Amino acid sequence: MKILLTGANGYIGKRLLPLLVEQGHHVYCCVRDKSRFSPTASHEKNITVVEMDLSDRASLHSIPTDIDAAYYLVHSMSSSVEYETLEHQCAENFRSSVSKTNVKHVIYLSGMANEDVLSRHLTSRKNVEDELSKGPYHFTCFRAGIIVGSGSASFEIIRDLVEKLPVMITPKWLLTRCQPIGISDVLSILLKGLGNRKVYDQNFDIGSPDILTYKEMLLQFAEVRGLRRKIWTVPVMTPRLSSYWLYFVTSTSYKLATSLVDSMKIEVVCRDNRINDILNIQPLSYKQSIRRAFRKIQDNEIISSWKDSYVSSGINFEIGEFINVPKFGTFQDKRKRTIENRKSTIKKLWQLGGKNGWYYGNWLWKIRGVLDKLNGGVGLRRGRTNPLSLSPGDALDFWRVLYANPEEGRLLLFAEMKLPGEAWLEFKIENGELTQTATFRPKGLAGRIYWMLVYPFHGFIFKGLLKALTKESS
């Protein structure tokens, strides 16, 4: 079959793509920015990249007409104050465009919407479902609650809370019930539902066998990890305080924390489990999903992470707009040093940040991360998705990877921290030397003052970093 996959760069899309290719399908991967899309070489002959923006109807003319089915795996939660309007417009544009193709089946992964009163986020998802269902094709909606998997937002937030806080004073919404589901089961349902007449023109709730409160999810997570935790709930924590609590303790952005708190007050429990019988699926338990996620983490097999989405930083841009580092109207700190071993330097560069740290002056990087977090930025808590590899679009602490080519010996990062300007950090190996260039384009007087204040620290931090990168590992 020829499959149209929207959100091919997203958390679900990145994991679904190789499974579709393995089943022999040809996949049209819809991405907004080709620069961020890095498929494996083994998949390239079975995919076609389609660059388009669902909010721009004119760009959707690039959708091929000979597709057999389509997955709608995009959403705009927290990327805009008016994300409900944006999500509905994207759905309407998509429905209008694919209706002109040969598509027979459209599948949408949504959120559970079984309560009379829904959050903004869940209401928006339901509106998208209603819009997509108007097309002339067969439509199926799978509604999920909390998705548990390595790199998922829910998993990472629960992990942060459990592993960082032995005692928690928590908001009352932790007593809300939900029915989580493992990412492997979500992918199985999406695959087995494709072209399956038994699921045409219907919506289904999908979940594990476990119905738990969020408090029980935290405690069971702690049990799997061999940790003892105490949790008390209080009725006085407002949604705003709850959002700040999540923001400062976990790696989530404040906008995402606000949306999550809003949704976590709503029960997300399956109406029934009939989809399991229809597709012959036996979902994993919550604890089994946690154990499976940690096996993936230990084996460095995290295919995708919510942290690599722009939602994690609150910044929305095209990589192509920033990949050419400006020269005029900027300040630069440029340093060079002869490398002792190219292979060793490349290895260190591609393992920068995350648990490895920054090789020199880590305490200063940590202070900068704390200051950024206090200022509403991402801080250092995002870390990195894979400790060994980097691809364009990946999050790396408070940086975004714009370009990463180990054969060429060039790594370019763009700062997503809160700054009075724009900043780039580039590493480039040429003629046996590593050139390290920090570029800052200030915005107004505040930007110029900022550069003058931090410049003295560059002589200490960047000099030490360059020396650590070029020295051969013992």
C-alpha positions, 0 to 999 in steps of 0.5 A: 500500500501507499501510505501518507504519514503526517507527523513523520518527525513526531514521537509516534511517527518516527516509531511507526515509519520503520514498521510500515516499511518493514511491512512492505508499504511505500510511505509518503513522509509529510514533514514541515522541514526537510532539514529535520528529517533523517531517515535511515539509509535502509528505509530511503528507497521505500519512502518519499519525503513530502514537505508541507505545512498543514496550516498552509492549504496551498502547500498541501498540493504536494500530497500525491493522489495515488495514496491508499491510506493516511495517518493523521499524527499531528497536534499543536498543543502548547505551540500557540496560545490559540492552538485550538483554532490552529488544530482545527484549521490544519484538520480542515485543510488536511481533510479537504486535500486528501478528499481529492486523492484515492485515499480509502482509509484515514486513521487519527490518534487522539485523546480520550473524550468520554467526560461531559466537560473536557479540557481545552486540549481534549476538546481540541482533539475531539474537534479535530476528530469531528472534522476529519470524520467528514471526509468521503473516505473511511475514518477511524479514530483511536483514543489514548490516554497516557502513553508509556514509552521511552521518550514519551512526555508522560513517561519522562515527567513521571520519571523525573518526579519519582527519581528526584523526589522521595517525598511529594506534596502534590495537587489533588488531581493526582487522585484522578483516574486514567488508563495508560497504554504502552507505546508498543501497543499503540503502534500495534493498534495503528498497524493492525487497524490499517485497512481493516474493515472492522474498524471503519467509521468508528472510534475506539478507546485504547488502554492497558488492563490497569485503571490507576490514579496518577498517584498510583502510577507514580508509586508503581513506577517507584516500585519498578525502580526499587524506590520508596516514595511518600506522596500526600495530596493537598486540595489547595494547590491551584492549576497555576501552582501545579503547572509551576510545580511540574515545570520546575521539577521536571523537564517539561516546558511551562506551556506543556505543563499548563496543558497537562495539568488542565487535562489531568483533572479529567478522567481518561478511562476506556468505555470498553476494550472491544478493540483488543478483541477486534484486533486480537491484541493483549495490551501490556500492563502499566508495570510491563510497559515501564520495564520495557521502556527502561530496557530500550533506554539501557540499550540506547534504542530510543527512536524518538522523544517528545524533547525533540519537538519544538513544544519542549522549548516553546520556540517554533522555527524552521532549521533552514532559517538559522543554519547559515550563521550570520556574520554581520551585526554579531559578536563572535568568540572564535577559538582554534586548537590542533587536535590530537586524534580526529576520531576521538574528537568526533566521538566527544563532540557527538556525545556532548551534553546530557549525562556526559556534560560539557567536559569542562566547567560543568558547574557553570553550565549547570548554573546557566541552566538553572538561571534559564529555568528560573527565567522561563527557559528550558534549562538543562533538564531535557538532556538528549534523546540518544547518548551516542548520536545526533541528528538535525532537529534533536534537542541537546540540553538548551540547544537545538541541533541544526547540522550534524555531519561526523564525516564532515566534522561539523556540528552546529547548535542553536540556543533555545535558552532565554536570551536577548538575542540569538546564539549559535555554537559551531564546531568544525574540523579542518586541516587537523584543527578544531574551530569552535565559534560562538556567535551572538546576534543581539537584540537591542541594548539589552543584547549588547550588555548581555554579551559584555557580561558573559564574555569574560566567562567565555575565556574560561569555559570555551577555552577549557571545552576546546582543550578537552575536545581536542585532547586524545582520550586516554 
